[in-house]
Amino acid sequence: MRTVLLGIFILFKGAICTSEYNFNEVIRHFAVGNGKVFVVTDSQLHQMRHDLEVEKIKVISSTTDQNAVNILLPFEANGTLITCGTLNCGHCEVLDINDITRTIYRENTLPVGPLVNESSVAFLVDYPGDSNGTYMLVGRENNDEKKMCTDAGVALYNTLYTQYGDIFSKSGSATTEAYIKIPGVEWVDGFQVSSQFQSYLFANINLTSKIKKVVFFKMDNNQKKTEMTRSLKVATLRCCDDQLRQKLVSSAFISSESSLLWMGIFTAERPDHPENTVLAIYNITASRPVNPPEEIRCSPDCPRSRQNNEPVVDPLAVVFKHNSMTSVAAKIKGSWTVLYIGTANGQLIKLVLDTDYRSGCAKVLYRSDDDRMVFPRMYFDPVDHNYIYIALRNQVSFSWSEVKAVPAHMDF
């Protein structure tokens, strides 16, 4: 993911109250675990409690050893925190999730994460098999394959020692590497639906100045990395009827046993337009992605689509328009869908949808005092979804309020 700008932690429960924690440096990345908050600045990794009290600090970069951490994944089942950065063309560590100053494993010259200012997506993938396990899926830009430190594309890495290799090995078998290379890609988001053992990736594709599109990729989680990459399917997401918006900014999803509801913020890249960005909802489960086109290279080879173009998926509904939305998070509250939206001028907005995706009046829950942009990723607390974390520049705020889901036609 690209540079994170500032963190703020909010619990929605009534009157809004706020306390703040200020970092000495700009926040670059953050992640939320079951019991901890992890924040990366230019030179330090911070381990914090949910009340934002700092517990541990680990130095990750210095004037002699430059390291920009770009992957930060709490691995709760293993009691570890996985970090990867740019030191020595790539440096990954497995840390104790309760004491980040304790390194369990490290590996150098491993180009896993992106270079500085390149997009990426990374998340943990649970797979079924003879012995259930977890991989780390990483997607990187591959616009310049001549870079010495580039290992671009989509790859699956071990998180534990397995029969297929050591920690951080990406081998699919003793003789075969498993990977996917996608030209002109800019990664936006990715996640797994663990109940269905499926993984999804969302990206902007810019093949030329005139050929731009938003796509999603789907894979079936599998213990064999080669089989997982070969399962790749792709479709184009279209938005919207009033004007074409061919760039995705942020996304969120809500999954059930039978369906996947996905929402994305699309931009027309016209910052001065009052409806430059829209929030649209899609039924990904009902879509029919197909085998990838020839320009997407897989190892081993993917089955190829017989169609000239990927299928196009249209939204179920466009639920909100704004000139500068930057982030979205979603949850279910009873029969209502509750959306939290961040903006480029530092607002946090709440929107409630009914079962027909009709929205009530938007309510501003928080407003930055100096128009700091809300970062494209927001996190709910994994244990209690009443807690949500958003990011701005170099400050973390802890707030709480009580907000009840109400019928979408009612005022807040």
C-alpha angles and dihedrals in degrees: 000000000000125000116312113223112194138343130228127174120208133183111195108220116123127299111028116247125176139195123177141216117199123206122206090229138042113275111245103180141353139187137188125222132183093274107006144055117216121201127185122202127176094283109009143055114213126203111203138178119239089263085058095249108151113240104171138008125200123191108229103169138029139173090270099038111041112197125167108193109218103164121058116168126167107216098197097176090058097038091238143114117222117211129178128183145165100267113127092000088305135000124189129185137185109215133188104262090218095045114027091186087071112083115203097180138356136184130189133205090031111137098206105131128047128272118257112296094012122118124244142161127212134176141147119266122204114207133193121226144106087324117014114236147157134252129189110236114205129183119192135180114261103189093126113034092177093075111116094224098042122117093164130184134044119318139163120230130194118248093192136025109282140168087266096058150295128311110302092016112143097193116131092203139342091290108019133072118208118216145134125219119200121185121226094009127161111185120222110165146345139180144158128242096218096190089061098032091234132133128208132197126191123199148156114243118207109179094158136350088270100038109071129146144154115239140178127211125207129198134177111235111242137171088231106071091202091058092047093054091045089056091065115139128179140198137171122243115216126204131206153353099213095053136345116267111185101173129077118213105178140344145194137186144206118203135191133178091275109024146037119213112194129186128192138185110228126191132205087204091239102123094184094053112102090224098037092133130040133187112224131182124218135188100226092179091063093049121100110216117188139209113294124267123252095266090066107080122205134186110240095027116270121228107261130235119245090208122093093224137024117259114268119233119204125201125261088222144346103229106177140020126197137152097242119017112161107173145018138193127181141195140168119249109184106303093339131092111221119203128193115199129193124203138204092249095055104265126142111205130191122211127180122204129196124219091279091052093250112149134216125215115311115243125207108224098176137014125191113232093225105034096257113175119250109235117246094248124066124177134209117212104264091225101039118026090197085083121075131177123208129180133226124151126308102330133085118205128192114206136162137194138160113245122172124201109250133183109286093238091058127087120250 
